[in-house]
Amino acid sequence: MKGTTNCEYCINYIYDEDWNCYQCDVNLDEDEMSKFLTNSFHDCPYFHFNDEYKIVRKQM
């Protein structure tokens, strides 16, 4: 899924119970964070599609 950066479908997008919200679990450096905050971070190199059925397909 190259080119897709919808955080809601990323495996790194987790729920933080301390902050009561979802957030990215990847530690971005200063340049990456500024791109993300200015909404110019289109192709996230850390995006991994959250496929929860991947293990089930391997078991079949």
QUIQUIJO-V919870 format. One record per backbone hydrogen bond with DSSP energy under -0.5 kcal/mol. NH is the residue of the N-H (numbers start at 0). CO is the residue of the C=O. If there is no record, write none. Layout:
NH;CO + NH;CO
//
This chain:
3;0 + 4;2 + 6;4 + 8;5 + 9;6 + 10;47 + 12;9 + 13;11 + 13;22 + 15;13 + 15;20 + 16;14 + 19;15 + 20;15 + 22;13 + 24;11 + 27;25 + 32;28 + 33;29 + 34;30 + 35;31 + 36;32 + 37;33 + 38;35 + 39;34 + 41;39 + 43;41 + 46;43 + 49;8 + 50;48 + 51;49 + 53;50 + 56;52 + 57;53 + 58;54 + 59;55
//
